[in-house]
């Protein structure tokens, strides 16, 4: 019983998922730079599935297009809940994280573009726009009660808006060609899901089964399959009652542990297996790496704090309760931890360009570590337990 209690505490602790991710990153880097490297890559490249309905894909595709659709389903559920009953439901409260997220997306993208406007890496402009929810919240949680809870809520809401922006960018800018028949199938299933929602059907199976077909048609349409997870999330029924748990909340609770402790770690294992080859480092200092590192490390904190300052000065919103600008700077640095979403976008930006993917991944890791350490130090230095 005592062991079961420890497991429950571990899986429901916001720090734990970040710790597991860090361990998986280190394991993946260790494998990639050992004698197991070739075997591990062969495993990722090996096909699983059936040619029936054209569902025979490599392990890495199943992780990046299949399992990550479930990750995006959870993100979509969180976005919908926040919009209806969370921090984003009150416009005055929502203004700060919304505008901060916009600044945290626009400024990094502009910085990246400034480095790459005349290079062959222009397609990676969205890489430094992303914030990794799990890592950033895990680090701020390490500070415990010495940091106002309102700052953690602000960072969470900001990261959710950031993810919504990344989803829109992926749908609009990282789609090569469209199969209109498959897209029509997506539209038909989406209409069906909306009808099921409108007639008040609450059994999750009636949404999840069509959701599988939605993923199938989305995958074959040319639009990235993970978008299916977000569309499905927005059709799941919810309510604003505090006495009755909604289907959305039920699904969100059920997905939290498998996404945090299975899907994201698998993504980290599959996508951070970077071999530190001398030829990669020989070409490392280039517009691609500089754009990503400067975008995440400097662009995020500048964009978030500049847009937040404008919103507060215009009296459209106010700083999170019991917080100060120095702490918001620390949060801005934590938002520079791109990792999961940034790596995901880099795979879309440079398909089949292994060296560019490796440079992008190393740059993301470097910027994320720098941002996380600086953010933690600033917040730790500015903690004031007496205010909370």
C-alpha positions as CSV (number, residue, x, y, z in Angstrom):
1,X,0.0,0.0,0.0
2,X,2.8,2.4,0.9
3,X,4.5,1.7,-2.5
4,X,1.2,2.3,-4.3
5,X,0.9,5.7,-2.5
6,X,4.4,6.7,-3.6
7,X,3.6,5.8,-7.2
8,X,0.4,7.9,-7.1
9,X,2.3,10.8,-5.7
10,X,5.0,10.5,-8.4
11,X,2.6,10.3,-11.3
12,X,0.5,13.3,-10.0
13,X,3.5,15.5,-9.3
14,X,4.0,18.2,-11.9
15,X,7.8,17.9,-11.5
16,X,7.8,14.2,-12.4
17,X,7.0,14.4,-16.1
18,X,9.8,16.9,-16.6
19,X,12.2,14.6,-14.7
20,X,11.2,11.6,-16.9
21,X,11.6,13.7,-20.0
22,X,15.1,14.8,-19.0
23,X,16.1,11.1,-18.3
24,X,14.8,10.0,-21.7
25,X,16.7,12.8,-23.4
26,X,19.9,11.7,-21.7
27,X,19.2,8.0,-22.5
28,X,18.5,8.9,-26.2
29,X,21.7,11.0,-26.5
30,X,23.7,8.2,-24.8
31,X,22.3,5.5,-27.2
32,X,23.0,7.8,-30.2
33,X,26.6,8.2,-29.3
34,X,27.3,4.5,-28.4
35,X,27.6,1.2,-30.3
36,X,23.8,0.8,-30.1
37,X,23.2,3.8,-32.3
38,X,22.8,1.9,-35.6
39,X,20.5,-0.8,-34.0
40,X,18.4,1.9,-32.4
41,X,18.0,3.8,-35.7
42,X,17.1,0.6,-37.5
43,X,14.4,0.0,-34.9
44,X,13.0,3.5,-35.5
45,X,13.0,2.9,-39.3
46,X,11.4,-0.5,-39.1
47,X,7.9,-0.7,-40.4
48,X,4.8,-1.7,-38.3
49,X,1.3,-2.1,-39.6
50,X,-0.4,-3.3,-42.7
51,X,-0.7,-2.3,-46.4
52,X,-4.5,-2.7,-45.9
53,X,-5.9,0.9,-45.9
54,X,-2.2,2.1,-46.3
55,X,-1.3,1.8,-42.6
56,X,2.2,0.5,-42.9
57,X,4.6,3.1,-41.3
58,X,7.9,3.2,-39.5
59,X,8.1,3.3,-35.7
60,X,9.2,6.9,-35.8
61,X,6.2,7.9,-38.0
62,X,3.8,6.1,-35.6
63,X,5.3,8.1,-32.7
64,X,5.4,11.5,-34.5
65,X,2.1,11.3,-36.4
66,X,0.1,8.8,-34.3
67,X,1.0,9.0,-30.6
68,X,1.6,12.8,-30.9
69,X,-2.0,13.2,-32.1
70,X,-3.0,12.0,-28.6
71,X,-0.6,14.6,-27.2
72,X,-2.3,17.3,-29.3
73,X,-5.7,15.9,-28.2
74,X,-4.7,16.6,-24.6
75,X,-3.4,20.0,-25.5
76,X,-6.7,20.8,-27.3
77,X,-8.7,19.6,-24.3
78,X,-6.7,21.9,-22.0
79,X,-7.1,24.9,-24.4
80,X,-10.9,24.3,-24.6
81,X,-11.2,24.0,-20.8
82,X,-9.1,27.2,-20.2
83,X,-11.3,29.1,-22.7
84,X,-14.5,28.1,-21.1
85,X,-13.8,28.0,-17.4
86,X,-10.1,28.7,-16.8
87,X,-7.7,31.7,-16.9
88,X,-8.7,32.4,-20.5
89,X,-12.4,32.6,-19.8
90,X,-12.2,36.1,-18.2
91,X,-11.0,38.6,-20.9
92,X,-9.2,40.9,-18.5
93,X,-7.3,37.9,-17.0
94,X,-6.8,36.3,-20.4
95,X,-5.3,39.4,-22.0
96,X,-2.0,39.1,-20.3
97,X,-1.1,35.5,-21.2
98,X,-2.7,35.9,-24.7
99,X,-0.7,39.0,-25.6
100,X,2.4,37.6,-23.8
101,X,2.2,34.4,-25.9
102,X,1.8,36.5,-29.1
103,X,4.9,38.4,-28.2
104,X,6.7,35.2,-27.4
105,X,5.8,33.8,-30.8
106,X,6.3,36.9,-33.0
107,X,9.6,38.2,-31.6
108,X,11.5,34.8,-31.8
109,X,10.1,34.3,-35.4
110,X,11.4,37.7,-36.4
111,X,14.8,37.1,-34.8
112,X,15.1,33.8,-36.6
113,X,14.0,35.4,-39.9
114,X,16.6,38.2,-39.4
115,X,19.3,35.5,-39.3
116,X,17.9,33.5,-42.1
117,X,16.0,35.8,-44.6
118,X,18.6,35.1,-47.3
119,X,19.7,31.6,-46.3
120,X,18.4,28.2,-47.2
121,X,16.9,27.7,-43.7
122,X,13.9,30.1,-44.0
123,X,11.4,27.3,-43.6
124,X,12.4,26.9,-39.9
125,X,11.1,30.3,-38.8
126,X,8.5,28.7,-36.5
127,X,11.0,26.5,-34.6
128,X,11.7,29.1,-31.8
129,X,8.1,30.0,-31.4
130,X,7.2,27.1,-29.1
131,X,7.2,26.6,-25.4
132,X,7.3,23.2,-23.8
133,X,4.6,23.0,-21.2
134,X,6.0,19.9,-19.3
135,X,9.6,21.2,-19.0
136,X,8.7,24.8,-18.1
137,X,6.1,23.9,-15.5
138,X,8.4,21.2,-14.0
139,X,11.2,23.8,-13.5
140,X,8.9,26.4,-12.0
141,X,7.4,23.7,-9.7
142,X,10.9,23.0,-8.3
143,X,10.7,26.4,-6.6
144,X,7.6,25.3,-4.6
145,X,5.6,27.8,-2.6
146,X,8.2,30.5,-2.8
147,X,6.8,31.5,-6.2
148,X,3.2,32.9,-6.4
149,X,0.8,30.3,-7.7
150,X,-0.5,33.1,-10.0
151,X,2.8,33.0,-11.9
152,X,2.5,29.2,-12.5
153,X,-1.1,29.7,-13.8
154,X,0.2,32.6,-16.0
155,X,3.0,30.3,-17.4
156,X,0.5,27.5,-18.0
157,X,-2.0,29.7,-19.8
158,X,0.8,31.3,-21.9
159,X,2.1,27.9,-22.9
160,X,-1.4,26.8,-23.9
161,X,-2.0,29.8,-26.1
162,X,1.5,29.3,-27.5
163,X,0.6,25.7,-28.4
164,X,-2.6,26.9,-30.1
165,X,-0.4,29.2,-32.2
166,X,1.9,26.4,-33.0
167,X,-1.0,24.2,-34.1
168,X,-2.3,27.0,-36.4
169,X,1.2,27.5,-37.9
170,X,1.6,23.7,-38.5
171,X,-1.8,23.5,-40.2
172,X,-1.3,26.6,-42.4
173,X,2.4,26.6,-43.2
174,X,3.7,23.0,-43.0
175,X,1.3,21.4,-45.4
176,X,2.9,20.5,-48.8
177,X,-0.1,19.3,-50.8
178,X,-3.7,18.5,-50.1
179,X,-5.7,15.5,-51.0
180,X,-9.2,17.1,-51.2
181,X,-11.1,13.8,-51.0
182,X,-9.4,12.9,-47.7
183,X,-9.9,16.5,-46.5
184,X,-13.6,16.1,-47.4
185,X,-13.7,13.0,-45.2
186,X,-12.2,15.1,-42.4
187,X,-14.9,17.7,-42.9
188,X,-17.7,15.1,-42.8
189,X,-16.5,13.5,-39.6
190,X,-16.0,16.9,-38.0
191,X,-19.6,17.8,-38.8
192,X,-20.7,14.4,-37.3
193,X,-18.8,15.1,-34.1
194,X,-20.3,18.6,-33.8
195,X,-23.8,17.1,-34.3
196,X,-23.1,14.5,-31.5
197,X,-22.0,17.4,-29.3
198,X,-25.1,19.5,-30.1
199,X,-27.6,16.7,-29.4
200,X,-26.0,16.2,-25.9
201,X,-24.3,12.8,-26.4
202,X,-21.8,12.3,-23.6
203,X,-20.4,8.8,-24.1
204,X,-16.8,9.3,-25.0
205,X,-16.7,6.2,-27.3
206,X,-19.1,8.0,-29.7
207,X,-16.3,10.7,-30.1
208,X,-13.2,8.6,-29.9
209,X,-14.2,6.0,-32.6
210,X,-15.0,8.7,-35.2
211,X,-11.8,10.4,-34.0
212,X,-9.7,7.5,-35.2
213,X,-11.2,7.9,-38.7
214,X,-10.6,11.6,-38.5
215,X,-6.9,10.9,-37.8
216,X,-6.8,8.5,-40.8
217,X,-8.3,10.9,-43.2
218,X,-6.2,13.8,-41.9
219,X,-3.0,11.8,-42.2
220,X,-3.9,11.1,-45.9
221,X,-5.0,14.6,-46.6
222,X,-1.6,16.1,-46.5
223,X,-2.3,18.2,-43.4
224,X,-0.3,17.0,-40.4
225,X,-2.3,14.2,-38.7
226,X,-1.8,15.7,-35.2
227,X,-4.3,18.4,-36.1
228,X,-7.0,15.7,-35.9
229,X,-6.3,15.5,-32.1
230,X,-7.1,19.2,-31.7
231,X,-10.3,19.1,-33.8
232,X,-11.5,16.1,-31.8
233,X,-10.7,17.9,-28.5
234,X,-12.9,20.9,-29.4
235,X,-15.9,18.7,-30.1
236,X,-15.7,16.8,-26.8
237,X,-18.7,17.9,-24.5
238,X,-18.0,20.0,-21.4
239,X,-19.9,22.0,-18.8
240,X,-19.1,24.7,-16.3
241,X,-20.7,22.9,-13.4
242,X,-18.5,22.3,-10.4
243,X,-20.6,19.4,-9.1
244,X,-20.6,17.2,-12.2
245,X,-17.4,16.1,-14.0
246,X,-17.7,16.6,-17.8
247,X,-16.7,14.2,-20.5
248,X,-13.9,16.6,-21.4
249,X,-12.5,16.6,-17.9
250,X,-12.8,12.8,-17.7
251,X,-10.8,12.4,-20.9
252,X,-8.3,15.0,-19.8
253,X,-7.7,13.1,-16.5
254,X,-7.4,9.8,-18.3
255,X,-4.9,11.1,-20.8
256,X,-2.6,13.0,-18.4
257,X,-0.5,10.0,-17.2
258,X,-0.1,8.2,-20.6
259,X,0.8,11.4,-22.4
260,X,3.2,12.7,-19.7
261,X,4.8,9.3,-18.9
262,X,4.6,7.3,-22.1
263,X,4.0,9.4,-25.2
264,X,6.2,12.4,-24.5
265,X,9.1,10.2,-23.2
266,X,8.8,8.1,-26.4
267,X,8.9,11.2,-28.5
268,X,12.0,12.3,-26.6
269,X,13.7,8.9,-27.1
270,X,12.9,8.8,-30.8
271,X,13.8,12.4,-31.6
272,X,16.7,13.4,-29.5
273,X,18.9,10.5,-30.6
274,X,21.5,13.0,-31.9
275,X,24.9,11.7,-32.8
276,X,27.5,14.3,-32.0
277,X,29.4,14.0,-35.3
278,X,32.4,16.2,-36.0
279,X,30.9,17.3,-39.4
280,X,27.7,18.5,-37.6
281,X,29.7,20.7,-35.2
282,X,32.0,21.9,-38.0
283,X,28.9,23.5,-39.6
284,X,27.1,24.2,-36.4
285,X,27.7,28.0,-36.2
286,X,25.4,29.1,-39.0
287,X,22.2,31.1,-39.5
288,X,20.0,28.1,-38.6
289,X,21.6,27.5,-35.1
290,X,22.0,31.2,-34.4
291,X,18.4,31.9,-35.3
292,X,17.0,29.1,-33.1
293,X,19.2,29.9,-30.1
294,X,18.7,33.6,-30.3
295,X,15.0,33.2,-30.9
296,X,14.4,30.9,-27.9
297,X,16.9,32.3,-25.5
298,X,16.5,36.0,-26.2
299,X,13.3,36.3,-28.3
300,X,11.0,34.6,-25.9
301,X,11.8,36.7,-22.9
302,X,11.9,40.0,-24.9
303,X,8.6,39.2,-26.7
304,X,6.7,38.0,-23.6
305,X,7.8,40.9,-21.3
306,X,7.5,43.6,-24.0
307,X,3.9,42.6,-24.9
308,X,3.1,42.1,-21.2
309,X,4.4,45.6,-20.4
310,X,2.3,47.2,-23.2
311,X,-0.9,45.4,-22.0
312,X,-0.3,46.4,-18.3
313,X,0.5,50.0,-19.3
314,X,-2.7,50.2,-21.4
315,X,-4.6,48.9,-18.4
316,X,-6.0,46.0,-20.4
317,X,-4.7,43.6,-17.7
318,X,-2.5,43.5,-14.6
319,X,0.5,41.5,-13.4
320,X,-0.3,38.1,-11.8
321,X,-1.2,38.5,-8.1
322,X,1.8,38.9,-5.7
323,X,4.3,39.0,-8.6
324,X,6.7,41.6,-9.9
325,X,8.4,42.3,-13.2
326,X,11.7,40.6,-12.2
327,X,9.7,37.4,-11.8
328,X,8.0,37.8,-15.1
329,X,11.5,38.0,-16.7
330,X,12.3,34.7,-15.1
331,X,9.1,33.2,-16.5
332,X,9.9,34.6,-19.9
333,X,13.2,32.7,-19.8
334,X,11.4,29.5,-18.8
335,X,9.1,30.0,-21.8
336,X,12.3,29.7,-23.9
337,X,12.4,26.0,-23.2
338,X,11.1,24.9,-26.6
339,X,12.0,21.2,-26.7
340,X,9.0,19.0,-27.6
341,X,7.1,21.4,-29.9
342,X,10.3,23.0,-31.3
343,X,11.8,19.6,-32.2
344,X,8.4,18.6,-33.7
345,X,8.4,21.7,-36.0
346,X,12.0,21.2,-37.0
347,X,11.1,17.7,-38.3
348,X,8.3,19.3,-40.4
349,X,10.5,22.3,-41.5
350,X,13.4,20.1,-42.8
351,X,11.9,16.7,-43.9
352,X,14.6,14.3,-45.0
353,X,17.4,16.9,-44.2
354,X,19.1,14.9,-41.5
355,X,22.0,17.3,-40.9
356,X,19.7,20.3,-40.6
357,X,17.4,18.4,-38.2
358,X,20.5,17.5,-36.1
359,X,21.7,21.1,-36.0
360,X,18.2,22.3,-35.1
361,X,17.9,19.7,-32.3
362,X,21.2,20.5,-30.8
363,X,20.4,24.2,-31.0
364,X,17.0,23.6,-29.3
365,X,18.6,21.6,-26.5
366,X,21.3,24.3,-26.0
367,X,18.8,27.1,-25.9
368,X,16.4,25.2,-23.7
369,X,19.1,24.4,-21.1
370,X,20.3,28.0,-21.1
371,X,16.8,29.4,-20.8
372,X,15.8,26.9,-18.1
373,X,18.9,27.6,-15.9
374,X,18.7,31.4,-16.2
375,X,14.9,31.4,-15.6
376,X,15.3,29.2,-12.5
377,X,18.1,31.4,-11.1
378,X,16.2,34.6,-11.7
379,X,13.0,33.2,-10.0
380,X,15.0,31.7,-7.2
381,X,16.8,35.0,-6.6
382,X,13.5,36.9,-6.6
383,X,11.4,34.6,-4.4
384,X,9.6,36.2,-1.4
385,X,7.8,33.6,0.7
386,X,6.4,36.4,2.9
387,X,4.2,37.7,0.1
388,X,2.4,34.4,-0.5
